[in-house]
Amino acid sequence: QQQVKQSPQSLIVQKGGISIINCAYENTAFDYFPWYQQFPGKGPALLIAIRPDVSEKKEGRFTISFNKSAKQFSLHIMDSQPGDSATYFCAASKDNFNKFYFGSGTKLNVKP
Amino acid sequence: DTGVSQDPRHKITKRGQNVTFRCDPISEHNRLYWYRQTLGQGPEFLTYFQNEAQLEKSRLLSDRFSAERPKGSFSTLEIQRTEQGDSAMYLCAITSGGANEQFFGPGTRLTVL
């Protein structure tokens, strides 16, 4: 059973547009929700993360929105650039330093 | 640079052969994790260490897989009698200090022919 469900599987956005990727989880014990960016042939790189005590976190062009009651969280990429074209993964974990459960990934293509 | 190196970056082997991968954090980190990522999927947890102790193993880690972290620094992951289904990217990750963030190495891509 997949612990974290991610959508869409792929996304095409025009340069300057907003990219939105969604994730949903079932386990209410999860208390840490990171987003990773991965380029082909590379390891995932941490982008931004949130804990359930806040509803939104923003770092530069990246924003996480978190809805605890709906058990959903999303990544918004503002002013999307061709260099943002990559695969994005959401993840969740419970307790500190514990293993991550990853979503299945979203392949983002930002058209120039 | 995440402070994690992995070796080799690519490995091609024939079915039935044994392979060993290595993960080297640049500095000492308490926790070290191994994940497996198949094409088009997110990473899946395999096992993790706190210092030298292996604290958890996934059901994905069959008895053909063994991982070690002998001195609490680098770690090795060995796969015996490889099967075509073992073809994947094997990722190592570390936590830094008191934070929960996991930082991944570049991975080792294994192809079993």
Backbone of each chain as ProteinMPNN parsed JSONL, in Angstrom:
{"seq_chain_A": "QQQVKQSPQSLIVQKGGISIINCAYENTAFDYFPWYQQFPGKGPALLIAIRPDVSEKKEGRFTISFNKSAKQFSLHIMDSQPGDSATYFCAASKDNFNKFYFGSGTKLNVKP", "coords_chain_A": {"N_chain_A": [[0.849, -1.189, 0.0], [0.648, 2.121, -0.97], [2.049, 4.723, 0.815], [2.161, 7.433, 0.397], [0.573, 9.38, -1.936], [0.952, 10.75, -5.118], [0.331, 13.356, -7.46], [0.111, 15.382, -10.486], [1.248, 12.737, -12.714], [2.816, 13.678, -14.749], [3.667, 16.949, -15.974], [3.186, 19.842, -17.852], [4.28, 23.081, -18.272], [4.172, 26.499, -19.133], [6.904, 28.762, -19.512], [7.335, 31.004, -16.849], [4.912, 30.469, -15.754], [2.8, 28.908, -13.193], [3.638, 26.037, -11.441], [2.034, 23.237, -10.106], [2.004, 20.684, -7.801], [0.641, 17.845, -6.295], [0.155, 16.056, -3.201], [-0.984, 13.326, -1.184], [-1.684, 11.793, 1.937], [-2.128, 9.048, 4.279], [-1.443, 8.269, 6.856], [-1.733, 9.593, 9.942], [0.25, 9.938, 11.731], [2.467, 10.896, 10.489], [4.857, 13.483, 10.436], [6.579, 15.126, 9.139], [7.32, 16.617, 6.115], [8.899, 16.584, 3.258], [10.007, 17.993, 0.093], [11.535, 16.888, -2.86], [13.843, 17.427, -5.548], [14.787, 16.021, -8.586], [17.216, 15.472, -11.013], [17.915, 13.861, -14.176], [19.889, 10.961, -13.744], [20.969, 11.807, -11.366], [21.109, 12.099, -7.737], [18.268, 12.602, -5.52], [17.529, 15.969, -4.556], [17.11, 17.99, -1.745], [14.48, 20.28, -1.558], [12.539, 21.855, -0.129], [10.815, 21.798, 3.004], [8.194, 20.884, 5.325], [6.477, 21.06, 8.467], [3.59, 19.775, 10.245], [2.546, 21.793, 11.864], [2.341, 24.223, 10.693], [0.688, 25.977, 8.002], [1.664, 26.826, 5.632], [4.687, 27.256, 3.819], [7.312, 29.167, 2.569], [9.958, 29.424, 0.279], [11.876, 31.328, -1.549], [11.028, 30.875, -4.888], [9.538, 28.668, -4.363], [6.833, 27.108, -2.735], [5.253, 25.433, -0.085], [2.068, 24.21, 0.509], [-0.008, 23.215, 3.129], [-2.483, 21.046, 4.249], [-3.813, 19.946, 6.956], [-6.196, 18.736, 7.884], [-7.298, 17.647, 5.598], [-5.306, 15.956, 4.942], [-3.378, 16.5, 2.99], [-0.837, 17.884, 0.895], [0.937, 20.332, -0.996], [3.12, 21.381, -3.645], [4.102, 24.455, -4.894], [5.433, 26.038, -7.638], [6.509, 29.047, -8.414], [6.652, 31.4, -11.17], [7.804, 29.616, -13.109], [10.684, 28.119, -14.575], [12.662, 27.047, -17.426], [14.888, 25.689, -16.415], [13.84, 24.485, -14.191], [12.82, 22.154, -14.994], [12.436, 18.889, -14.254], [12.214, 15.923, -12.189], [9.948, 15.728, -9.554], [9.569, 14.856, -6.175], [7.415, 14.126, -3.512], [7.494, 13.475, -0.004], [7.167, 11.72, 3.137], [7.507, 11.398, 6.667], [7.63, 9.861, 9.933], [8.225, 10.74, 13.279], [11.433, 11.759, 14.491], [14.279, 11.583, 12.366], [13.559, 9.351, 10.952], [12.753, 6.837, 8.445], [11.952, 7.779, 5.051], [8.887, 7.937, 3.263], [8.216, 7.902, -0.047], [6.481, 9.687, -2.668], [5.335, 8.82, -5.995], [6.403, 10.456, -7.903], [6.609, 13.386, -10.04], [6.959, 14.397, -13.276], [8.184, 17.288, -14.449], [7.932, 19.582, -17.071], [9.058, 22.502, -18.28], [8.198, 24.729, -20.631], [9.978, 26.817, -22.894]], "CA_chain_A": [[0.0, 0.0, 0.0], [1.476, 3.305, -1.066], [1.771, 5.597, 1.946], [2.038, 8.804, -0.102], [0.111, 9.369, -3.325], [1.363, 11.993, -5.761], [-0.245, 13.643, -8.775], [-0.022, 14.447, -11.593], [2.445, 11.979, -13.059], [3.617, 14.587, -15.556], [3.113, 18.297, -15.999], [3.822, 20.765, -18.79], [3.958, 24.46, -17.899], [4.903, 27.514, -19.892], [7.833, 29.607, -18.754], [6.661, 32.081, -16.137], [3.676, 29.98, -15.16], [2.85, 28.286, -11.866], [3.559, 24.571, -11.432], [1.426, 22.766, -8.859], [2.081, 19.229, -7.639], [-0.132, 17.504, -5.103], [0.385, 14.779, -2.525], [-1.929, 12.977, -0.141], [-1.187, 10.728, 2.804], [-3.151, 8.485, 5.158], [-0.967, 8.06, 8.213], [-1.737, 10.858, 10.68], [1.47, 10.023, 12.537], [3.508, 11.594, 9.735], [5.027, 14.829, 10.97], [7.609, 15.848, 8.396], [6.928, 16.473, 4.716], [9.844, 17.275, 2.368], [9.922, 17.868, -1.361], [12.839, 16.703, -3.484], [13.977, 17.644, -6.988], [15.786, 15.084, -9.11], [17.563, 15.534, -12.431], [18.303, 12.518, -14.666], [21.21, 10.467, -13.388], [21.435, 12.407, -10.109], [20.32, 11.795, -6.558], [17.288, 13.643, -5.163], [18.039, 17.116, -3.798], [16.072, 18.58, -0.898], [14.039, 21.619, -1.975], [11.821, 22.564, 0.921], [10.108, 20.838, 3.841], [7.242, 21.511, 6.239], [5.902, 20.249, 9.543], [2.142, 20.013, 10.226], [2.089, 22.88, 12.73], [2.135, 25.422, 9.864], [-0.109, 25.666, 6.813], [2.365, 27.241, 4.429], [6.091, 27.629, 3.964], [7.788, 29.694, 1.295], [11.387, 29.665, 0.134], [12.084, 31.8, -2.906], [9.892, 30.619, -5.788], [8.906, 27.406, -3.951], [5.926, 27.206, -1.596], [4.479, 24.256, 0.297], [0.803, 24.427, 1.198], [-0.286, 22.001, 3.9], [-3.848, 20.968, 4.772], [-3.749, 18.817, 7.882], [-7.482, 18.045, 7.988], [-7.485, 16.879, 4.364], [-4.123, 15.097, 4.78], [-2.839, 16.798, 1.672], [0.115, 18.977, 0.802], [1.259, 20.591, -2.389], [4.27, 22.225, -3.98], [3.846, 25.451, -5.919], [6.642, 26.669, -8.168], [6.119, 30.302, -9.074], [7.544, 31.858, -12.236], [8.538, 28.406, -13.509], [11.744, 28.333, -15.55], [13.099, 25.8, -18.063], [15.822, 25.006, -15.517], [13.086, 23.738, -13.178], [12.399, 20.878, -15.598], [13.021, 17.809, -13.458], [11.189, 15.116, -11.52], [9.743, 16.177, -8.178], [9.028, 13.834, -5.285], [7.053, 14.448, -2.142], [7.811, 12.394, 0.928], [6.658, 11.903, 4.485], [8.109, 10.526, 7.673], [7.109, 10.06, 11.284], [9.282, 10.797, 14.291], [12.675, 12.321, 13.972], [15.326, 10.737, 11.799], [13.02, 8.09, 10.491], [12.781, 6.629, 7.005], [10.995, 8.53, 4.261], [8.007, 7.301, 2.301], [8.183, 8.818, -1.191], [5.495, 9.568, -3.718], [5.822, 8.187, -7.224], [7.104, 11.449, -8.708], [5.975, 14.183, -11.099], [7.943, 14.9, -14.225], [7.817, 18.644, -14.857], [8.58, 20.13, -18.258], [8.75, 23.923, -18.431], [8.453, 25.115, -22.019], [10.494, 28.19, -22.995]], "C_chain_A": [[0.883, 1.235, 0.0], [1.078, 4.29, 0.021], [1.539, 7.042, 1.507], [1.672, 8.744, -1.582], [0.338, 10.741, -3.942], [0.712, 12.125, -7.126], [0.089, 15.08, -9.175], [1.291, 13.683, -11.828], [3.393, 12.831, -13.898], [2.886, 15.908, -15.701], [3.899, 19.138, -16.997], [3.333, 22.168, -18.479], [4.764, 25.396, -18.795], [5.81, 28.312, -18.965], [7.086, 30.779, -18.133], [5.383, 31.656, -15.453], [3.888, 29.374, -13.777], [2.702, 26.772, -12.031], [3.009, 24.138, -10.079], [1.429, 21.245, -8.849], [1.45, 18.881, -6.294], [0.252, 16.146, -4.526], [-0.648, 14.58, -1.433], [-1.364, 11.816, 0.668], [-2.318, 10.252, 3.704], [-2.722, 8.468, 6.624], [-0.865, 9.389, 8.967], [-0.531, 10.998, 11.608], [2.606, 10.72, 11.791], [3.618, 13.027, 10.248], [6.128, 15.622, 10.27], [7.399, 15.551, 6.929], [7.894, 17.265, 3.836], [9.474, 17.108, 0.901], [11.348, 17.796, -1.897], [12.737, 16.943, -4.987], [15.057, 16.7, -7.493], [15.959, 15.287, -10.612], [18.036, 14.151, -12.871], [19.729, 12.16, -14.273], [21.764, 11.016, -12.086], [20.588, 11.906, -8.943], [19.316, 12.895, -6.276], [17.932, 14.73, -4.311], [16.888, 17.759, -3.033], [15.771, 20.005, -1.354], [13.516, 22.413, -0.798], [11.063, 21.511, 1.722], [9.205, 21.592, 4.818], [6.845, 20.521, 7.319], [4.435, 20.644, 9.672], [1.656, 21.133, 11.136], [1.952, 24.205, 11.975], [1.401, 25.028, 8.589], [0.606, 26.043, 5.523], [3.806, 27.58, 4.767], [6.608, 28.043, 2.603], [9.296, 29.882, 1.345], [11.638, 30.037, -1.318], [10.849, 31.573, -3.76], [9.096, 29.373, -5.385], [8.066, 27.612, -2.689], [5.28, 25.856, -1.356], [3.201, 24.749, 0.969], [0.408, 23.132, 1.872], [-1.69, 22.084, 4.482], [-3.948, 19.739, 5.651], [-5.07, 18.041, 7.912], [-7.743, 17.183, 6.751], [-6.36, 15.883, 4.132], [-3.543, 15.243, 3.378], [-1.798, 17.911, 1.782], [0.543, 19.131, -0.649], [2.476, 21.499, -2.508], [3.855, 23.165, -5.099], [5.188, 26.041, -6.343], [6.188, 27.891, -8.959], [7.125, 30.652, -10.162], [8.422, 30.701, -12.729], [9.508, 28.709, -14.651], [12.14, 27.004, -16.205], [14.074, 25.01, -17.196], [15.14, 24.244, -14.394], [12.625, 22.386, -13.711], [13.166, 19.738, -14.947], [11.876, 16.948, -12.952], [11.141, 15.527, -10.059], [9.056, 15.067, -7.381], [8.606, 14.469, -3.967], [7.4, 13.247, -1.28], [7.2, 12.712, 2.283], [7.4, 10.97, 5.421], [7.463, 10.807, 9.023], [8.252, 9.937, 12.274], [10.567, 11.307, 13.656], [13.586, 11.238, 13.425], [14.818, 9.406, 11.275], [13.045, 8.01, 8.964], [11.708, 7.488, 6.325], [10.154, 7.581, 3.409], [7.834, 8.302, 1.167], [6.942, 8.592, -2.05], [6.143, 9.032, -4.986], [6.463, 9.165, -8.199], [6.234, 12.144, -9.746], [7.065, 14.718, -12.001], [7.453, 16.233, -14.773], [8.627, 19.065, -16.07], [8.127, 21.58, -18.399], [9.165, 24.357, -19.827], [8.929, 26.559, -22.087], [9.53, 29.13, -23.721]], "O_chain_A": [[1.755, 1.387, 0.855], [-0.092, 4.654, 0.137], [0.811, 7.787, 2.163], [2.38, 8.13, -2.381], [-0.033, 11.764, -3.366], [0.559, 11.146, -7.856], [0.327, 15.918, -8.305], [2.31, 13.972, -11.201], [4.613, 12.724, -13.777], [1.664, 15.984, -15.572], [5.13, 19.141, -16.985], [2.129, 22.422, -18.427], [5.902, 25.1, -19.161], [5.509, 28.505, -17.787], [6.307, 31.46, -18.8], [4.827, 32.408, -14.652], [5.005, 29.333, -13.263], [1.768, 26.292, -12.673], [3.458, 24.611, -9.036], [0.924, 20.603, -9.77], [1.699, 19.544, -5.287], [0.619, 15.22, -5.249], [-1.128, 15.541, -0.832], [-0.652, 10.964, 0.137], [-3.325, 10.937, 3.879], [-3.547, 8.635, 7.522], [-0.004, 10.213, 8.66], [-0.319, 12.056, 12.202], [3.606, 11.095, 12.404], [2.61, 13.7, 10.467], [6.554, 16.668, 10.759], [7.308, 14.391, 6.528], [7.737, 18.475, 3.679], [8.729, 16.202, 0.526], [12.239, 18.526, -1.461], [11.703, 16.702, -5.609], [16.125, 16.595, -6.89], [14.994, 15.275, -11.376], [18.5, 13.359, -12.051], [20.654, 12.952, -14.446], [22.907, 10.727, -11.731], [19.499, 11.364, -9.133], [19.492, 14.019, -6.747], [18.77, 14.449, -3.455], [15.83, 18.036, -3.597], [16.674, 20.826, -1.514], [13.996, 23.509, -0.508], [10.708, 20.458, 1.192], [9.418, 22.771, 5.102], [6.872, 19.307, 7.115], [4.061, 21.739, 9.254], [0.455, 21.401, 11.178], [1.502, 25.199, 12.544], [1.483, 23.882, 8.147], [0.196, 25.625, 4.44], [4.111, 28.111, 5.835], [6.375, 27.362, 1.604], [9.842, 30.42, 2.308], [11.618, 29.183, -2.205], [9.755, 32.015, -3.411], [8.082, 29.062, -6.01], [8.521, 28.206, -1.712], [4.815, 25.204, -2.291], [3.238, 25.587, 1.87], [0.479, 22.065, 1.262], [-2.046, 23.07, 5.128], [-4.144, 18.626, 5.162], [-5.058, 16.811, 7.959], [-8.341, 16.112, 6.853], [-6.444, 15.053, 3.227], [-3.26, 14.265, 2.687], [-1.881, 18.769, 2.661], [0.511, 18.177, -1.427], [2.805, 22.266, -1.603], [3.325, 22.735, -6.124], [5.976, 26.484, -5.508], [5.571, 27.78, -10.019], [8.29, 30.262, -10.097], [9.647, 30.815, -12.755], [9.187, 29.459, -15.573], [11.968, 25.946, -15.6], [14.08, 23.78, -17.244], [15.779, 23.443, -13.712], [12.098, 21.567, -12.958], [14.386, 19.637, -15.075], [10.711, 17.209, -13.25], [12.177, 15.656, -9.407], [8.106, 14.434, -7.842], [9.35, 15.254, -3.379], [7.575, 12.137, -1.782], [6.772, 13.838, 2.537], [7.859, 9.898, 5.026], [6.836, 11.847, 9.228], [9.144, 9.106, 12.103], [10.74, 11.278, 12.438], [13.651, 10.128, 13.953], [15.578, 8.443, 11.171], [13.324, 8.998, 8.284], [10.707, 7.867, 6.934], [10.641, 6.568, 2.907], [7.364, 9.418, 1.385], [6.424, 7.481, -2.151], [7.355, 8.82, -5.036], [7.011, 8.748, -9.219], [5.266, 11.581, -10.258], [7.98, 15.407, -11.55], [6.441, 16.3, -15.471], [9.85, 18.925, -16.097], [6.945, 21.848, -18.613], [10.35, 24.351, -20.161], [8.367, 27.432, -21.426], [9.825, 30.314, -23.882]]}, "seq_chain_B": "DTGVSQDPRHKITKRGQNVTFRCDPISEHNRLYWYRQTLGQGPEFLTYFQNEAQLEKSRLLSDRFSAERPKGSFSTLEIQRTEQGDSAMYLCAITSGGANEQFFGPGTRLTVL", "coords_chain_B": {"N_chain_B": [[26.759, 20.068, -3.637], [26.218, 17.368, -1.58], [27.664, 16.219, 0.379], [27.936, 13.514, 0.335], [29.353, 10.723, -1.109], [29.216, 8.195, -3.608], [30.132, 4.958, -4.712], [30.59, 2.33, -7.049], [29.568, 4.675, -9.673], [28.18, 3.613, -11.737], [27.228, 0.278, -12.502], [27.512, -2.642, -14.25], [26.433, -5.892, -14.475], [26.401, -9.483, -14.669], [23.667, -11.719, -14.429], [23.424, -13.486, -11.401], [25.909, -12.877, -10.41], [27.853, -11.372, -7.734], [27.612, -8.154, -6.224], [28.972, -5.115, -4.874], [28.365, -2.085, -3.261], [29.436, 1.196, -2.289], [29.123, 3.723, 0.187], [30.081, 6.909, 1.079], [30.066, 9.217, 3.503], [31.132, 12.61, 3.762], [31.771, 13.782, 6.186], [31.374, 12.878, 9.666], [28.276, 11.353, 10.387], [25.33, 10.681, 12.194], [23.166, 9.044, 11.278], [22.577, 6.866, 8.566], [21.216, 6.016, 5.493], [19.854, 3.622, 3.196], [18.35, 3.509, 0.036], [16.294, 2.266, -2.648], [15.725, 2.9, -6.039], [13.64, 2.424, -8.659], [13.12, 2.681, -12.218], [11.215, 5.496, -13.024], [9.938, 5.615, -10.606], [9.504, 6.571, -7.112], [12.082, 6.788, -4.564], [12.61, 3.863, -2.539], [12.644, 2.76, 0.764], [15.314, 0.869, 2.151], [17.15, 0.168, 4.275], [18.528, 1.329, 7.445], [21.156, 2.879, 9.377], [22.239, 3.676, 12.627], [24.999, 5.104, 13.713], [27.116, 2.349, 14.052], [25.142, 0.503, 14.215], [22.621, -1.411, 12.718], [19.449, -0.486, 12.363], [16.929, -0.87, 11.24], [15.343, -2.856, 8.78], [13.967, -3.127, 5.583], [11.266, -5.082, 4.161], [11.87, -5.375, 1.556], [14.498, -5.943, 1.486], [15.879, -8.646, 0.79], [17.243, -11.917, 1.73], [19.42, -11.993, 0.124], [20.585, -9.6, 0.173], [22.876, -7.555, 1.92], [23.919, -5.212, 4.347], [26.382, -3.064, 5.711], [28.005, -1.104, 8.236], [30.747, -0.615, 9.29], [32.457, 1.019, 10.952], [30.92, 3.074, 11.697], [31.083, 5.093, 9.854], [31.633, 5.056, 6.715], [29.539, 3.073, 4.506], [28.562, -0.14, 3.25], [26.773, -1.888, 0.712], [25.796, -4.993, -0.2], [24.89, -7.176, -2.791], [24.031, -10.395, -3.35], [24.172, -13.043, -5.757], [22.874, -11.771, -8.035], [19.807, -10.645, -9.568], [17.727, -9.968, -12.437], [15.712, -8.277, -11.659], [16.88, -6.76, -9.723], [17.961, -4.6, -10.892], [18.39, -1.202, -10.717], [18.528, 2.132, -9.268], [20.656, 2.693, -6.631], [20.533, 4.38, -3.709], [22.143, 6.394, -1.301], [21.719, 8.035, 1.793], [22.095, 10.677, 4.203], [21.634, 12.029, 7.485], [21.937, 15.267, 8.915], [23.425, 16.566, 11.664], [21.158, 17.743, 14.107], [18.904, 17.795, 12.6], [16.06, 16.756, 10.59], [16.352, 16.475, 7.93], [17.173, 14.607, 5.034], [19.997, 13.967, 3.132], [20.944, 13.185, -0.057], [23.2, 11.007, -1.811], [24.8, 10.714, -5.092], [24.049, 8.285, -6.107], [24.176, 4.808, -7.167], [23.963, 3.262, -10.18], [22.662, 0.238, -11.028], [22.821, -2.31, -13.37], [21.562, -5.341, -14.304], [22.311, -7.948, -16.33]], "CA_chain_B": [[27.425, 18.94, -3.006], [25.477, 16.97, -0.39], [28.557, 15.625, 1.354], [27.86, 12.061, 0.256], [29.815, 10.166, -2.377], [28.892, 6.776, -3.783], [31.026, 4.314, -5.653], [30.756, 3.068, -8.3], [28.374, 5.382, -10.117], [27.457, 2.686, -12.612], [27.72, -1.09, -12.431], [26.815, -3.598, -15.106], [26.85, -7.216, -14.06], [25.597, -10.581, -15.208], [22.806, -12.383, -13.452], [24.102, -14.495, -10.604], [27.135, -12.334, -9.836], [27.722, -10.549, -6.525], [28.073, -6.766, -6.381], [29.067, -4.353, -3.632], [28.384, -0.636, -3.428], [29.962, 1.888, -1.12], [28.638, 5.076, 0.445], [31.039, 7.62, 1.936], [29.789, 10.599, 3.918], [32.374, 13.382, 3.882], [32.06, 13.925, 7.616], [30.619, 11.905, 10.457], [26.848, 11.572, 10.543], [24.764, 9.594, 12.978], [22.28, 8.133, 10.564], [22.851, 6.62, 7.15], [20.087, 5.284, 4.933], [19.916, 3.104, 1.821], [17.084, 3.437, -0.689], [16.365, 1.757, -4.009], [14.815, 3.62, -6.921], [13.485, 1.854, -9.989], [12.817, 3.693, -13.232], [9.882, 6.08, -12.992], [9.343, 5.509, -9.27], [10.21, 7.234, -6.031], [12.953, 5.917, -3.78], [11.997, 2.996, -1.536], [13.547, 2.515, 1.88], [15.868, -0.471, 2.305], [17.676, -0.036, 5.611], [19.291, 2.458, 7.947], [22.1, 2.688, 10.466], [22.647, 4.731, 13.538], [26.4, 4.71, 13.947], [27.373, 1.042, 13.435], [23.999, -0.384, 14.413], [21.577, -1.449, 11.687], [18.265, -0.398, 13.212], [15.71, -1.296, 10.575], [15.483, -3.4, 7.429], [12.706, -3.278, 4.871], [10.996, -6.408, 3.588], [12.496, -5.4, 0.225], [15.87, -6.399, 1.655], [15.845, -10.1, 0.924], [18.468, -12.452, 2.328], [20.554, -11.816, -0.802], [21.12, -8.261, 0.419], [23.429, -7.297, 3.252], [24.508, -3.892, 4.478], [27.233, -2.905, 6.887], [28.602, 0.212, 8.494], [31.643, -1.168, 10.308], [33.041, 1.957, 11.908], [30.011, 4.198, 11.856], [31.325, 6.174, 8.887], [31.162, 4.619, 5.411], [28.667, 1.899, 4.527], [28.539, -0.95, 2.038], [25.578, -2.664, 0.419], [26.166, -6.106, -1.073], [23.822, -8.008, -3.339], [24.545, -11.687, -3.808], [23.381, -13.758, -6.773], [21.996, -10.728, -8.589], [18.723, -10.989, -10.474], [17.396, -8.826, -13.301], [14.85, -7.392, -10.876], [17.695, -5.901, -8.858], [18.375, -3.419, -11.665], [17.802, -0.01, -10.092], [19.479, 3.085, -8.701], [20.777, 2.51, -5.181], [20.819, 5.706, -3.152], [22.551, 6.515, 0.089], [21.364, 9.346, 2.337], [22.543, 10.926, 5.562], [21.057, 13.175, 8.177], [22.977, 16.201, 9.332], [23.205, 17.177, 12.962], [19.905, 17.45, 14.779], [17.77, 18.03, 11.707], [15.459, 15.57, 10.016], [16.565, 16.425, 6.488], [18.052, 13.584, 4.5], [20.744, 14.438, 1.969], [21.237, 12.01, -0.859], [24.332, 10.923, -2.703], [24.439, 10.659, -6.511], [23.498, 6.977, -6.433], [24.853, 3.808, -8.003], [22.99, 2.621, -11.076], [22.985, -1.171, -11.268], [22.147, -3.001, -14.468], [21.818, -6.774, -14.279], [22.0, -8.494, -17.666]], "C_chain_B": [[26.732, 18.611, -1.672], [26.38, 16.378, 0.672], [28.502, 14.118, 1.375], [28.39, 11.616, -1.109], [29.455, 8.684, -2.42], [29.762, 6.205, -4.891], [30.65, 2.839, -5.812], [29.506, 3.856, -8.645], [27.524, 4.489, -11.012], [28.09, 1.311, -12.465], [26.85, -1.946, -13.331], [27.337, -4.965, -14.743], [25.959, -8.265, -14.703], [24.8, -11.217, -14.083], [23.582, -13.469, -12.727], [25.391, -14.006, -9.956], [26.817, -11.549, -8.564], [28.25, -9.146, -6.819], [28.094, -6.087, -5.013], [29.154, -2.871, -3.964], [28.88, -0.006, -2.133], [29.386, 3.294, -1.036], [29.587, 5.732, 1.431], [30.529, 9.011, 2.288], [31.111, 11.341, 4.118], [32.758, 13.557, 5.344], [31.171, 12.957, 8.387], [29.157, 12.314, 10.593], [26.263, 10.394, 11.302], [24.053, 8.564, 12.127], [22.605, 8.081, 9.077], [21.782, 5.676, 6.639], [20.446, 4.758, 3.555], [18.49, 3.031, 1.272], [17.343, 2.813, -2.059], [15.327, 2.503, -4.84], [14.792, 2.949, -8.286], [12.977, 2.936, -10.933], [11.38, 4.184, -13.119], [9.195, 6.008, -11.643], [10.117, 6.341, -8.26], [11.116, 6.267, -5.296], [12.156, 5.098, -2.759], [13.039, 2.655, -0.487], [14.012, 1.061, 1.911], [16.298, -0.729, 3.75], [18.313, 1.25, 6.114], [20.112, 2.081, 9.174], [22.124, 3.927, 11.344], [24.021, 4.319, 14.055], [26.632, 3.336, 13.296], [26.139, 0.143, 13.434], [22.978, -0.258, 13.272], [20.236, -1.55, 12.409], [16.988, -0.897, 12.546], [16.031, -1.798, 9.183], [14.105, -3.568, 6.818], [12.521, -4.717, 4.417], [11.553, -6.53, 2.178], [13.897, -5.99, 0.3], [15.851, -7.905, 1.895], [17.166, -10.594, 1.491], [19.646, -12.404, 1.367], [21.241, -10.457, -0.585], [21.731, -8.213, 1.824], [24.088, -5.928, 3.251], [25.306, -3.838, 5.76], [27.669, -1.454, 7.007], [29.612, -0.013, 9.616], [32.193, -0.184, 11.327], [32.164, 3.186, 12.089], [30.273, 5.328, 10.898], [30.809, 5.74, 7.519], [30.265, 3.391, 5.563], [28.795, 1.155, 3.204], [27.214, -1.682, 1.935], [25.982, -3.743, -0.572], [24.915, -6.83, -1.532], [24.46, -9.285, -3.868], [23.591, -12.279, -4.846], [22.361, -12.815, -7.421], [20.975, -11.3, -9.567], [18.386, -9.755, -11.306], [16.518, -7.814, -12.569], [15.599, -6.497, -9.91], [18.162, -4.648, -9.582], [17.633, -2.194, -11.153], [18.917, 0.959, -9.782], [19.482, 2.857, -7.201], [21.317, 3.804, -4.584], [21.182, 5.61, -1.686], [22.176, 7.922, 0.561], [21.854, 9.45, 3.766], [21.694, 12.022, 6.184], [22.193, 14.005, 8.739], [22.605, 16.815, 10.67], [21.876, 16.774, 13.57], [18.69, 17.59, 13.887], [17.266, 16.728, 11.112], [15.734, 15.437, 8.525], [17.517, 15.294, 6.119], [18.671, 14.111, 3.215], [21.269, 13.223, 1.214], [22.541, 12.142, -1.633], [23.851, 10.795, -4.14], [23.882, 9.308, -6.946], [24.44, 6.095, -7.225], [23.788, 3.151, -8.861], [23.472, 1.216, -11.399], [22.155, -1.698, -12.42], [22.548, -4.463, -14.43], [21.363, -7.372, -15.603], [21.562, -9.952, -17.592]], "O_chain_B": [[26.665, 19.442, -0.766], [25.913, 16.062, 1.766], [28.969, 13.495, 2.329], [27.92, 12.089, -2.143], [29.399, 8.014, -1.389], [30.081, 6.879, -5.87], [30.414, 2.16, -4.813], [28.484, 3.716, -7.973], [26.298, 4.603, -11.038], [29.306, 1.179, -12.325], [25.626, -1.977, -13.201], [28.548, -5.182, -14.706], [24.885, -7.953, -15.218], [25.23, -11.238, -12.929], [24.298, -14.263, -13.339], [25.91, -14.654, -9.048], [25.684, -11.121, -8.343], [29.213, -8.976, -7.567], [27.331, -6.443, -4.115], [29.919, -2.459, -4.837], [28.767, -0.577, -1.049], [29.189, 3.965, -2.049], [29.867, 5.18, 2.495], [30.558, 9.903, 1.44], [32.09, 10.762, 4.59], [33.936, 13.488, 5.695], [30.311, 12.296, 7.805], [28.845, 13.47, 10.877], [26.653, 9.247, 11.081], [24.304, 7.364, 12.24], [22.866, 9.097, 8.432], [21.477, 4.664, 7.269], [21.238, 5.364, 2.833], [17.564, 2.564, 1.936], [18.466, 2.833, -2.562], [14.196, 2.71, -4.401], [15.804, 2.912, -8.984], [12.47, 3.971, -10.499], [10.441, 3.387, -13.117], [8.005, 6.303, -11.535], [11.245, 6.761, -8.519], [10.938, 5.053, -5.395], [11.168, 5.569, -2.194], [14.174, 2.305, -0.81], [13.217, 0.14, 1.724], [15.875, -1.703, 4.372], [18.606, 2.153, 5.331], [19.817, 1.125, 9.892], [22.041, 5.059, 10.869], [24.168, 3.311, 14.745], [26.369, 3.176, 12.104], [26.103, -0.865, 12.728], [22.54, 0.837, 12.918], [19.924, -2.584, 12.999], [16.056, -1.308, 13.238], [16.882, -1.242, 8.489], [13.189, -4.086, 7.456], [13.484, -5.475, 4.3], [11.698, -7.634, 1.653], [14.424, -6.48, -0.699], [15.812, -8.375, 3.033], [18.092, -9.813, 1.709], [20.765, -12.74, 1.754], [22.333, -10.209, -1.097], [21.176, -8.755, 2.78], [24.734, -5.535, 2.279], [24.964, -4.472, 6.758], [27.698, -0.696, 6.037], [29.361, 0.356, 10.763], [32.374, -0.557, 12.486], [32.623, 4.218, 12.579], [29.747, 6.425, 11.087], [29.659, 6.024, 7.185], [30.239, 2.753, 6.616], [29.098, 1.75, 2.17], [26.611, -2.049, 2.943], [26.459, -3.439, -1.666], [23.994, -7.064, -0.748], [25.331, -9.24, -4.737], [22.382, -12.049, -4.816], [21.152, -13.04, -7.358], [21.225, -12.272, -10.279], [18.719, -8.633, -10.926], [16.589, -6.617, -12.845], [15.018, -5.574, -9.339], [18.699, -3.734, -8.958], [16.403, -2.154, -11.156], [20.094, 0.667, -9.995], [18.425, 2.829, -6.572], [22.413, 4.254, -4.917], [20.592, 4.836, -0.932], [22.305, 8.887, -0.192], [22.01, 8.444, 4.457], [21.108, 12.843, 5.479], [23.28, 13.492, 9.006], [21.59, 17.501, 10.79], [21.508, 15.599, 13.551], [17.559, 17.513, 14.366], [17.966, 15.716, 11.13], [15.397, 14.422, 7.916], [18.522, 15.056, 6.789], [17.982, 14.627, 2.335], [21.943, 12.359, 1.774], [22.931, 13.232, -2.052], [22.647, 10.769, -4.395], [23.307, 9.193, -8.028], [25.376, 6.571, -7.867], [22.836, 2.561, -8.351], [24.547, 1.027, -11.968], [20.933, -1.55, -12.44], [23.732, -4.791, -14.513], [20.185, -7.312, -15.954], [21.265, -10.56, -18.621]]}, "name": "protein", "num_of_chains": 2, "seq": "QQQVKQSPQSLIVQKGGISIINCAYENTAFDYFPWYQQFPGKGPALLIAIRPDVSEKKEGRFTISFNKSAKQFSLHIMDSQPGDSATYFCAASKDNFNKFYFGSGTKLNVKPDTGVSQDPRHKITKRGQNVTFRCDPISEHNRLYWYRQTLGQGPEFLTYFQNEAQLEKSRLLSDRFSAERPKGSFSTLEIQRTEQGDSAMYLCAITSGGANEQFFGPGTRLTVL"}
